[in-house]
Amino acid sequence: MEQQTIRTFQSTFLTWYDQNRRVLPWRENPQPYYVWLSEIMLQQTQVQTVLPYFERFIQTFPDLASLAAAPDDVLMKCWEGLGYYARARNLKRAAQQIMTDYNGQFPQTATALLDIIGIGPYTAGAVASIAFNEVVPAVDGNAYRVFSRIFNDQTDISQSKASQHFRTLIQPLIPKDRPGDFNQAVMDLGASVCTTKEPLCLFCPLQAFCQSYAQGTMLDLPVKKKKIKKQKVQLVAVAVRNEAGAYLLQQRPKTGLLAGLSTFPLIDQADLPEDLDLTQGVLRYFKQHYNLALQQIQLAPVKPVTHIFTHLHWTLTLVTADLSESSDLAYFSGAFKQPAEFAKLALPTLQKKLWTRLSQA
Ligand code: SF4
């Protein structure tokens, strides 16, 4: 957006907020302790549910010092029914941390707040902007929804880089004199107008700025792709050594995973004969596929290696075996290489992991 448009956007949005804001106890007195407490309580929990708990909590523990010294049974009684009890325990631990390490004063920037137990990027942004007027966004589900729609932005919010992307997108829109109100306006708009399933675009103060409204794509946003469940595959990695201490590296096919790269021979355990145990199955596999007669085959005394691709989760069991240097490798796509040569070869990370693990045996 251009500067003039940003100014109009800010004043329109804040005017709407001033006229429609939800009146909440932590907003009437936005001291850091109240803002922090409310944000932790609001995680996974509706505002209406939180309100009586908040009132009771601040009566019982009016400040950080009393929370830091809270008897566990009283603390849990105050939290009873709110769920996710780790939040209560973390609140007390964080209060003790602030009392001990910060002289009882909250850190005042989002970056510094991240060091406090239980505070993540959203809560840090909310506390820093509302309690300390730092010009930072507070990016949660509401912010994703509102701003992906305003900008008709197709970024997939299930990706970890989405958070930084939206932070960068939102930052220039935050008014320097009212960052906390801006972030709270986003929370209120997302909760009451720009809702997930039925956004009330006709009543939205930001309609004139909203690109998804103009294009009719509101209900397609934000983009949240389902995480693809990784298929689990069990493999055997065969470390085959000759008399000279060199290992057999196999060049993988020109297409597919790790295309053209060299690793220890890898066998999908599903391709091994079912009537034999793992090592005997590998022996037969080498004989049948490569016409190679392995000797001294055994399981390597190390933990399996895991390796993750976009759609696959590999678990590789390492076995070791010997093979004569003079063996005919006519049916095998690869060669013996000395470990000293590994560094010069362009080996994939998987092979480096296998070698490191084998070296621990
Ligand atoms: S116009 Fe509709 S989609 Fe756009 S911000 Fe407003 S409520 Fe959300």
Residues whose N, C-alpha, C, O or C-beta is under 5 A from the ligand:
A	BS01	SF4	V146 R149 V193 C194 P199 L200 C201 C204 L206 Q207 C210 Y213 M218
